Amino acid sequence: MFRDLFTFHRAPPHVAPLITGHAVPASAIHAACFARAWDALELERMIASAAHFADGVFAGGIFPEGGAPLLGFALSRIVVDEAEILTVAMTPDARGQGAGRLLLMHHLDRLAQFGARTVFLEVDEGNAAARALYRRAGFVDIGRRPGYYPGLDGSRATAITMRAQLD
């Protein structure tokens, strides 16, 4: 489904806010990344909510159907000056290509523009690529939640909680 969306098109990807019309492809991406995936209706409600911030990274290039394919997205919420990244999800083919870093840095900038000074997130302890991405963006480990994430096989994985200062 996601094959070659990133590598096929030579133009660099770009980041833009998600709209509710992106909920269906975003839910497919989320389902490819997490055992407990959010469906399109859940995502549509969060994207539409004034309390949430959703950015997508889209394939570069010219697309005859009029819309660049969604490669991944980040979804957060802000309360006063603290933000929580609820999810970052990338298509399997876009991983390791720099699109995730582009998305994350843009998303953090946007959170800062809306008043966030501290950002929190949770990541699966076994997701070394995501943990490295977050560390490069300035996040540090601040805690562990054993057995937090359900696996497809019924196992449970530890979540690492992380924090970054934006100011």
C-alpha positions as CSV (number, residue, x, y, z in Angstrom):
1,M,0.0,0.0,0.0
2,F,2.7,2.5,0.9
3,R,5.5,1.1,-1.3
4,D,7.8,3.6,-2.9
5,L,5.7,6.7,-2.0
6,F,8.8,8.4,-0.7
7,T,11.6,7.1,-2.9
8,F,9.7,7.1,-6.2
9,H,9.2,10.9,-6.2
10,R,12.4,12.9,-6.4
11,A,11.2,16.1,-4.9
12,P,11.7,16.4,-1.2
13,P,8.8,15.8,1.1
14,H,7.0,18.7,2.7
15,V,5.1,19.3,6.0
16,A,1.7,20.8,6.3
17,P,-1.1,20.8,8.9
18,L,-3.5,17.8,8.6
19,I,-7.1,18.4,7.8
20,T,-10.0,16.1,8.6
21,G,-9.9,14.8,5.0
22,H,-6.5,13.2,5.9
23,A,-8.1,11.0,8.7
24,V,-8.5,7.9,6.5
25,P,-4.9,7.7,5.2
26,A,-3.6,8.7,8.7
27,S,-5.6,5.8,10.2
28,A,-4.1,3.4,7.7
29,I,-0.6,4.6,8.6
30,H,-1.3,4.4,12.3
31,A,-2.6,0.8,11.9
32,A,0.7,-0.1,10.1
33,C,2.6,1.2,13.2
34,F,0.7,0.2,16.3
35,A,-1.1,-2.8,17.7
36,R,-3.8,-0.5,19.1
37,A,-4.5,1.7,16.1
38,W,-6.8,4.7,16.0
39,D,-9.6,4.5,13.5
40,A,-10.4,7.3,11.0
41,L,-13.3,8.7,13.2
42,E,-11.0,9.0,16.3
43,L,-8.4,10.7,14.2
44,E,-10.9,13.0,12.5
45,R,-12.2,14.2,15.9
46,M,-8.7,14.9,17.1
47,I,-7.7,16.7,14.0
48,A,-10.8,18.9,14.2
49,S,-10.3,19.6,17.9
50,A,-8.9,23.0,18.8
51,A,-7.0,21.3,21.6
52,H,-4.9,19.2,19.2
53,F,-2.2,20.0,16.7
54,A,-1.7,17.6,13.7
55,D,1.0,17.9,11.1
56,G,1.6,15.6,8.1
57,V,4.6,15.0,6.0
58,F,3.7,14.5,2.3
59,A,5.6,13.1,-0.6
60,G,7.2,15.7,-2.9
61,G,6.5,15.8,-6.6
62,I,3.6,16.3,-8.9
63,F,0.6,14.1,-8.5
64,P,-2.1,14.0,-11.1
65,E,-4.9,13.2,-8.7
66,G,-4.2,16.5,-7.0
67,G,-3.0,15.5,-3.6
68,A,0.4,14.4,-2.4
69,P,0.4,11.1,-0.5
70,L,0.7,11.2,3.2
71,L,3.9,9.7,4.4
72,G,3.4,10.2,8.1
73,F,1.9,12.4,10.8
74,A,2.4,13.8,14.3
75,L,-0.5,14.6,16.7
76,S,-0.1,16.5,19.9
77,R,-2.1,18.5,22.5
78,I,-1.1,21.5,24.5
79,V,-2.2,22.5,28.0
80,V,-0.9,25.9,29.0
81,D,2.8,25.7,28.3
82,E,3.2,21.9,28.2
83,A,2.6,19.7,25.1
84,E,2.3,15.9,24.8
85,I,3.0,14.2,21.5
86,L,0.3,11.6,21.3
87,T,1.6,9.8,18.3
88,V,4.1,10.0,15.5
89,A,3.5,7.5,12.7
90,M,5.3,7.0,9.4
91,T,4.7,4.7,6.5
92,P,7.1,1.8,6.5
93,D,8.7,2.8,3.2
94,A,9.3,6.4,4.4
95,R,11.2,5.4,7.6
96,G,14.9,6.1,7.6
97,Q,14.7,8.6,4.8
98,G,14.7,11.8,6.8
99,A,10.9,12.5,6.5
100,G,10.3,11.7,10.1
101,R,13.0,14.1,11.3
102,L,11.6,16.8,9.0
103,L,8.1,16.2,10.4
104,L,9.2,16.1,14.1
105,M,11.3,19.3,13.9
106,H,8.4,21.2,12.1
107,H,5.9,19.9,14.6
108,L,8.1,21.0,17.6
109,D,8.5,24.4,16.0
110,R,4.7,24.7,15.6
111,L,4.1,23.6,19.3
112,A,6.5,26.3,20.4
113,Q,4.7,28.9,18.3
114,F,1.5,28.0,20.2
115,G,3.2,28.4,23.6
116,A,4.6,25.0,24.5
117,R,7.8,25.2,26.4
118,T,8.1,21.6,27.5
119,V,7.1,18.6,25.4
120,F,6.5,15.0,26.7
121,L,6.1,11.7,24.8
122,E,6.1,8.0,25.3
123,V,7.9,5.6,23.0
124,D,8.2,1.8,23.0
125,E,11.5,0.8,24.6
126,G,12.2,-1.5,21.7
127,N,11.8,1.2,19.0
128,A,15.5,2.1,18.7
129,A,15.0,4.3,15.6
130,A,12.3,6.4,17.2
131,R,14.2,6.8,20.4
132,A,17.3,7.9,18.5
133,L,15.2,10.4,16.5
134,Y,13.8,11.9,19.7
135,R,17.2,12.1,21.3
136,R,18.6,14.0,18.3
137,A,15.6,16.4,18.7
138,G,16.6,17.1,22.3
139,F,14.4,14.6,24.2
140,V,15.8,12.9,27.3
141,D,14.5,9.8,29.1
142,I,12.7,10.7,32.3
143,G,10.8,7.4,33.2
144,R,9.6,3.9,32.3
145,R,6.2,2.4,32.2
146,P,6.6,-1.4,32.2
147,G,3.9,-3.4,30.3
148,Y,2.4,-0.2,28.9
149,Y,2.0,-1.1,25.2
150,P,0.1,-4.2,24.0
151,G,1.8,-6.3,21.3
152,L,0.0,-8.1,18.5
153,D,1.0,-11.4,20.0
154,G,-0.4,-10.5,23.5
155,S,2.9,-9.5,24.9
156,R,3.4,-6.1,26.7
157,A,6.2,-3.7,26.0
158,T,7.7,-1.0,28.2
159,A,7.2,2.6,27.4
160,I,10.0,5.1,27.9
161,T,8.8,8.6,28.8
162,M,10.8,11.4,27.4
163,R,10.9,15.2,27.8
164,A,12.3,18.1,25.7
165,Q,12.5,21.8,26.6
166,L,11.6,24.1,23.7
167,D,12.8,27.4,25.2
